Amino acid sequence: MSNKILIVGAGIGGLSATIALGLANKSVSIIEQSSQLGEVGAGVQLGPNVTKILKRWGVDQALEAYAFEPNCLEVYGAKSGKLLANLPLGQSFRTRYGSPYLTVHRADLHALLLSSVKKHGYADIHLNQRVHDVQNGPDAVQVKVQSQGQGQGVDPVPSPIIEDYEALIGADGVWSRVRDVLFTSNPAQFGSNAVSFSGDLAYRSLVLQKLLPPHLRTFAVKVWLGPDMHLVQYPIRRGEWLNSVLILSPSQHLRARDAVPKDVLSALDWTINMSQDQKALNIQSILHQTCPIVQDTLRAIETWNVWPLMKSEPLSSSSQMAKGRVGLLGDAAHPMLPYLAQGAGMAIEDAFELGEQFNGKTNSARPYCVQNILAGYAAKRWARSAEVQKRALLNADIFHANHALAWARDRSLQLFGPKLLDMPWLYGYQS
Ligand SMILES: Cc1cc2nc3c(=O)[nH]c(=O)nc-3n(C[C@H](O)[C@H](O)[C@H](O)COP(=O)(O)OP(=O)(O)OC[C@H]3O[C@@H](n4cnc5c(N)ncnc54)[C@H](O)[C@@H]3O)c2cc1C
């Protein structure tokens, strides 16, 4: 049996796991289905719980050179335009949590993680390979891998490559094949964790701040809460670019019925153009319900990429994150709505804990046993990941509230804003 650990997926989670395992002196291979390494999408917010880990991995200086450190988080009413609450970030967060709150382009974060993997030779990376079957045996994990692009057209489908590994980490995202093969066969155990479309669509855009009129530029994280919608904006790339994410509940995008694709999954990477595309009706339809600054923002941004948001029931036991020689990590383990901005953060925390368990810091008294290490990893991670999944689901209702609930939310934010927005249980996490 090979003494290598296989990581399936080279996203932010898979590369983070590679760094953590590399630092624990484990030998790692990565299999990635795409032909190129990289990230789609736009910005991500990284709380101090995450930047602290990136510092431990030695990528903090490079990160800070690309990222932006917003001075505060501001929450506004999308209808009234009124400032409801303000939480200082910047130096205040550094002092409070010992690490900064940063916003970064996900491609930059991915590139930094990848360059660390390459610089230290933490893994051999195999592109264009898709894992399609996994056997979780007592002595080894066996995977069947199909080369992508083969077997198309008139060519016969080639036999899959079969390899043995000491352990396998499924970091293969929200549609995880590893989870489907090994963790969903017993519906009583994992059935409730099935992934489904939440009904919400995220419209993402990136624009150069200098191309926007001065009153639409921002150096804070700004959140606009409205009925069945919210808009989040923050700068990335040293503040030069403005990242915007507009999220609409079904009632909003169903106003423009024809604008929603029949098969919502085909909305992946669906680009709309505000001035030319009929589909922009989705966004146009909410203009009349928002304040002038939100209207100006939506009109000023020409191109949006639409992303359907997936959700699953929160984890309910550690056996949903590890079984025998196989562990799940990141979105593969705990798909979550982006209403707490922590999906990538949880993948990075998972990876850190995985490294800690392999390092033997927390179980040094025991003899080396990969099944125990993975069980220890899952035991440490499942409840926290479940809590973050739950809060993200709850935020979906609060952010998009209507009528009395919206009034109560706004009043609470006005009275207790900083207390509600600061989350020591989340940002002050210690492994
Ligand atoms: C609108 C939006 C905003 C967000 N904002 C934030 C934020 O502010 N902060 C934050 O922390 N998170 C945020 N997130 C969440 C974050 O983007 C994800 O949680 C994170 O990127 C998941 O990383 P991952 O590595 O687990 O999965 P992925 O990034 O999905 O990576 C999985 C990889 O596995 C590969 N793969 C899949 N199947 C196979 C297979 N069978 N064989 C081989 N390879 C395979 C894929 O090609 C891919 O490269 C946001 C998400 C959305 C949608």
The ligand as an ORCA input file, in Angstrom:
! r2SCAN-3c Opt
* xyz 0 1
  C     -21.920     33.975     -3.523
  C     -20.912     33.301     -2.619
  C     -20.165     34.082     -1.734
  C     -19.267     33.464     -0.848
  N     -18.559     34.253      0.021
  C     -17.724     33.657      0.905
  C     -16.983     34.461      1.835
  O     -17.078     35.689      1.858
  N     -16.152     33.828      2.731
  C     -16.005     32.452      2.729
  O     -15.238     31.935      3.560
  N     -16.687     31.675      1.858
  C     -17.537     32.234      0.950
  N     -18.220     31.455      0.069
  C     -18.083     29.976      0.138
  C     -16.813     29.459     -0.510
  O     -16.700     29.962     -1.813
  C     -16.828     27.921     -0.556
  O     -17.279     27.419      0.675
  C     -15.415     27.375     -0.788
  O     -14.871     27.906     -1.971
  C     -15.439     25.836     -0.863
  O     -14.156     25.360     -1.153
  P     -13.911     23.795     -1.399
  O     -12.464     23.645     -1.697
  O     -14.499     23.023     -0.286
  O     -14.779     23.414     -2.683
  P     -14.595     23.870     -4.240
  O     -14.063     25.255     -4.315
  O     -15.888     23.585     -4.874
  O     -13.462     22.888     -4.772
  C     -13.743     21.552     -5.126
  C     -12.718     21.100     -6.179
  O     -12.885     19.691     -6.394
  C     -12.858     19.420     -7.791
  N     -13.637     18.185     -7.983
  C     -14.967     18.021     -7.806
  N     -15.308     16.722     -8.029
  C     -14.175     16.058     -8.333
  C     -13.880     14.686     -8.660
  N     -14.842     13.739     -8.662
  N     -12.602     14.333     -8.950
  C     -11.632     15.285     -8.928
  N     -11.840     16.592     -8.627
  C     -13.092     16.975     -8.324
  C     -13.491     20.670     -8.405
  O     -13.154     20.794     -9.767
  C     -12.918     21.777     -7.531
  O     -11.669     22.219     -7.996
  C     -19.108     32.049     -0.851
  C     -19.836     31.271     -1.757
  C     -20.736     31.885     -2.630
  C     -21.519     31.021     -3.594
*
